[in-house]
Each structure stands twice: as structure tokens, then as C-alpha cells.
Amino acid sequence: MKIMRTWVYAILKYKDSIVVIRKWRGPFIWLYDLPGWKIEHSEKNVESLEREIIEEVWLNKGDFQIERLLSVEEDFVQHVWEWEEKDEHIIWIVYLVHIKIDNFDLSYIEQWWDAKVLKLIQINDKETPKTNILKKALEKIR
């Protein structure tokens, strides 16, 4: 099935690092990605971004600040989701976001969705397996 989706993501900065999540299902299984996902019907970009940060990283709304729009990108992804083959054209919007608290906890694991590991990486990280979304976003802030 051919689908076009719009997603929103955060380059989520904590001190001198970037928060990434390891995906355990979907088109990016076992890769590290930015916090975020698809924009739900009737949500604005920033509302969706706030919801995703709260769900995936377990921060409160006052714990982070959306700084600015960083980029708009696109990609094509083929994968199997819930036993159905998908052919997706993805438009993604990336915002630069700062965590304002000093005691950010990396131990949160999202119970029912796709973020199973939180990790801090450096902007110039070359070892962590990344999604195209993460790779392109890191290029924008170098």
C-alpha cells in the first residue's frame, strides 16, 4: 500500500548531547532515531512534537523548550507493519529542542510503543546505527 505521511521530530539536546531512541518495530527496527513520529489528524506540528516528547522520553511539558524549526526533509521507506507491506513517502519536520532540567533520566522505556532504549550521543557520533532521519538532522546542526 502506498502512503504519504508527515512526521515531526526533535533534535532533543541535553547539555552537550543529543537524545536518541532505539526503535524495536516498524521501518526503522533496531536503529536509533529522533524522538517523534507521525502527526495525528487535527494536530498542529508543535502539538504533535510536544506529545511525542512526553510519550517517548517521559518529560513534562515544562522540562523542555522548542527553540526553532531546523529542517523539512523527505524519504521513501518500504517495510512490513502489522503483517502488511507498506511503501511510504515520508515528509518529516525537525525542530531543535532543549531539555531544561538538570536531572534527565535515561532509564524510561516506553511500554506500548516503539521506543525501547534512550541514549545520549554526540553530534559527530559515527558508531551508533542511525535512521536517515537522524543522519540528515545531525548534518543540519553541525
C-alpha positions in Angstrom: 0.0 0.0 0.0 1.4 3.4 -1.0 1.1 6.0 1.7 2.3 9.6 2.3 2.9 10.6 5.9 4.0 13.7 7.6 6.1 13.2 10.8 7.6 15.6 13.3 10.9 15.1 15.2 13.1 16.7 17.8 16.8 17.1 17.9 16.5 17.0 21.7 19.6 18.5 23.2 20.6 17.7 26.7 23.7 19.6 27.8 26.2 18.8 25.0 24.5 15.6 23.8 21.5 14.6 21.7 18.8 12.2 23.0 18.1 9.3 20.6 15.8 6.3 20.9 16.2 2.8 19.7 13.3 1.5 17.6 12.1 -2.1 18.1 9.5 -2.2 15.3 8.4 -0.6 12.1 10.6 0.7 9.2 13.5 1.6 11.5 13.8 -1.5 13.6 17.0 -1.7 15.7 18.1 1.7 14.5 18.4 4.9 16.6 16.1 7.7 15.7 15.0 11.1 17.0 12.0 11.4 19.4 8.9 11.9 17.3 6.6 10.2 14.9 3.5 10.9 12.7 1.3 14.0 13.1 -2.1 12.8 14.2 -5.2 14.1 12.5 -6.2 17.6 13.7 -2.8 18.2 15.5 -0.5 21.1 14.7 3.2 20.3 14.2 4.3 21.7 17.6 1.4 19.9 19.4 2.4 16.6 17.9 6.0 17.2 18.8 5.2 18.0 22.4 3.0 14.9 22.7 5.8 12.7 21.2 8.4 14.0 23.5 6.2 13.4 26.5 5.3 9.9 25.4 8.7 8.7 24.2 11.1 10.5 26.5 8.8 10.9 29.5 9.4 14.6 30.0 6.9 17.1 31.3 5.9 20.0 29.1 7.8 22.4 31.3 11.0 20.2 31.1 11.8 21.2 27.5 11.7 24.2 25.2 11.2 24.1 21.5 13.8 26.5 20.0 13.2 26.6 16.3 12.4 24.8 13.1 15.5 23.1 11.9 14.6 21.4 8.6 12.0 19.8 6.4 13.1 16.6 4.6 11.7 13.6 2.8 12.4 9.9 2.2 10.9 6.8 0.8 10.6 3.7 3.1 9.4 0.2 2.3 8.7 -2.1 5.2 6.2 -4.5 6.8 3.9 -3.1 9.5 1.5 -5.5 11.3 1.9 -8.0 8.5 1.1 -5.6 5.7 3.6 -4.4 3.2 4.0 -0.6 3.2 5.5 1.8 0.6 5.7 5.2 2.3 6.7 8.6 1.1 7.7 10.4 4.3 7.9 14.1 4.9 9.5 15.0 8.2 9.8 18.2 10.1 12.6 18.6 12.6 12.7 21.1 15.4 15.6 21.9 17.7 14.5 21.4 21.3 16.5 21.8 24.6 15.9 19.9 27.8 15.8 22.5 30.6 16.2 20.2 33.6 19.5 19.1 35.1 18.5 15.5 36.1 17.2 13.9 32.9 16.6 10.2 33.3 17.6 7.9 30.5 16.1 4.8 32.1 12.5 5.3 30.8 11.2 2.6 28.5 8.0 3.3 26.5 5.8 0.3 27.4 3.4 0.0 24.5 5.1 1.7 21.5 8.4 1.6 19.7 11.0 3.4 21.9 12.8 0.8 23.9 16.2 2.5 24.7 17.1 6.1 25.3 20.7 7.0 24.7 22.8 10.2 24.6 25.1 10.7 21.5 27.4 13.4 20.4 26.6 15.4 17.2 29.7 13.8 15.4 28.8 10.2 16.6 29.9 7.6 14.0 29.2 4.4 15.8 25.5 4.4 16.6 23.3 2.8 13.8 21.0 5.6 12.7 17.9 6.2 10.6 18.2 8.5 7.6 16.1 11.0 9.6 18.7 11.1 12.4 21.6 11.3 9.9 20.1 14.2 8.0 19.2 16.1 11.1 22.6 15.8 12.6 24.1 17.2 9.4 21.9 20.3 9.8 23.3 21.2 13.2 27.0 20.5 12.6 
